[in-house]
Amino acid sequence: MSRPECYSNPPVLNPNARVGHVEKLAGLNSYLSGSPNSNAILLISDIYGYEAPNLRNIVDKVAAAGYYVVVPDFLHGDPYNPKNASRSIPVWLKDHGTDKGFEVAKSIIEALKSKGMMAIGAITFFGEWGDKS
């Protein structure tokens, strides 16, 4: 379990930020950036979701280095909201088990393979690296 400090700096969410675009991939809204003719990276967001501005900045920088980066909304439009006192981290986590994410990730990987991408890596972030701007 992560420490409380990891949750103390939530980003300001802005779905219209940055270079990439949002489209459905394997049934999930996903932020995509880079050339689909490149090797793919599946980037898994932290609890604040795929709309976090600093996450999208990182995605766009990685894409500019020559990769096709995909950030699916594994949280299904339900990122952690620290302002919701009735839904603490333990309560929120019960709705977002890793078993659900694993199955969805397999679907995303299959969707990427169906587009001809065979070299697919994965990375995730978590913690106080988020930028509020």
C-alpha positions in Angstrom: 0.0 0.0 0.0 1.3 3.4 -0.8 1.9 6.1 1.8 -0.5 9.0 2.3 2.1 11.4 0.8 1.5 9.9 -2.6 -2.1 11.2 -2.5 -1.4 14.7 -1.1 -0.7 16.5 -4.4 -3.5 15.8 -6.9 -3.1 17.4 -10.3 -5.6 19.8 -11.9 -7.3 17.8 -14.6 -7.7 19.2 -18.1 -8.9 16.8 -20.8 -8.1 19.3 -23.5 -4.4 19.8 -22.7 -1.4 18.8 -24.8 -0.4 17.4 -28.2 -2.0 14.0 -28.4 -5.7 13.2 -28.7 -8.3 11.0 -27.0 -10.0 8.1 -28.8 -11.5 4.8 -28.0 -9.1 1.8 -27.9 -10.5 -1.6 -26.9 -13.6 0.2 -25.6 -11.7 2.7 -23.3 -11.1 6.4 -23.8 -7.3 6.6 -24.3 -4.9 9.4 -24.7 -2.7 8.7 -27.7 0.4 10.5 -28.8 3.0 9.8 -31.5 3.2 7.9 -34.7 1.2 4.6 -35.0 4.1 3.4 -37.2 6.4 3.4 -34.1 7.0 0.9 -31.3 4.2 1.3 -28.7 4.3 2.1 -25.0 1.4 1.3 -22.8 1.5 3.9 -20.0 -0.6 3.2 -17.0 -1.7 6.3 -15.0 -1.6 6.7 -11.3 -4.8 7.1 -9.2 -5.5 10.6 -10.7 -6.1 9.2 -14.1 -5.2 9.7 -17.7 -6.2 13.4 -17.8 -3.5 14.6 -15.4 -1.6 17.4 -17.2 2.0 16.3 -16.2 1.2 12.8 -17.3 0.2 14.0 -20.7 3.3 16.2 -20.9 5.4 13.1 -20.2 3.5 11.1 -22.8 4.0 13.8 -25.4 7.7 13.9 -24.7 8.1 10.2 -25.0 6.1 10.2 -28.2 8.4 13.0 -29.5 11.3 10.6 -28.9 9.8 8.2 -31.5 7.2 6.1 -29.7 3.5 5.6 -30.0 2.2 6.1 -26.4 -1.2 4.9 -25.2 -2.7 5.9 -21.9 -6.0 4.1 -21.4 -8.6 5.3 -18.9 -8.2 2.2 -16.7 -10.2 4.1 -14.1 -13.3 4.4 -16.3 -13.8 8.1 -15.7 -13.5 7.6 -11.9 -10.1 8.9 -10.8 -9.4 9.3 -7.1 -10.8 12.6 -5.8 -9.1 13.7 -2.5 -11.9 16.3 -2.0 -14.5 13.4 -1.6 -14.2 12.7 2.1 -16.7 9.9 2.0 -14.6 7.9 -0.4 -11.2 7.4 1.2 -8.3 5.7 -0.6 -9.2 2.2 0.8 -12.8 2.6 -0.3 -11.8 3.9 -3.7 -9.2 1.1 -4.2 -11.9 -1.6 -3.7 -13.5 -0.3 -6.9 -10.3 -0.4 -8.8 -8.6 -3.8 -8.2 -5.6 -4.8 -10.2 -7.4 -7.8 -11.6 -9.8 -5.6 -13.5 -6.9 -3.5 -14.9 -5.0 -6.6 -16.0 -7.8 -7.9 -18.1 -8.3 -4.5 -19.7 -4.6 -4.2 -20.4 -4.7 -7.5 -22.3 -7.5 -6.0 -24.5 -5.4 -2.9 -25.1 -2.4 -4.9 -26.1 -4.5 -7.0 -28.5 -5.9 -3.8 -30.1 -2.4 -2.5 -30.6 -1.3 -5.8 -32.1 -4.3 -5.7 -34.5 -2.9 -2.3 -35.7 0.3 -4.0 -36.6 2.3 -3.1 -33.5 4.4 -6.0 -32.2 6.9 -4.2 -30.0 4.9 -3.0 -27.0 6.3 -2.0 -23.7 4.6 -0.8 -20.5 5.4 1.7 -17.8 3.5 3.2 -14.8 3.9 6.2 -12.6 2.7 6.8 -9.0 3.5 9.4 -6.4 4.1 13.1 -6.0 5.5 13.8 -9.4 2.2 15.4 -10.7 2.2 19.0 -11.8 -0.8 21.1 -10.8 -0.4 23.5 -13.7 
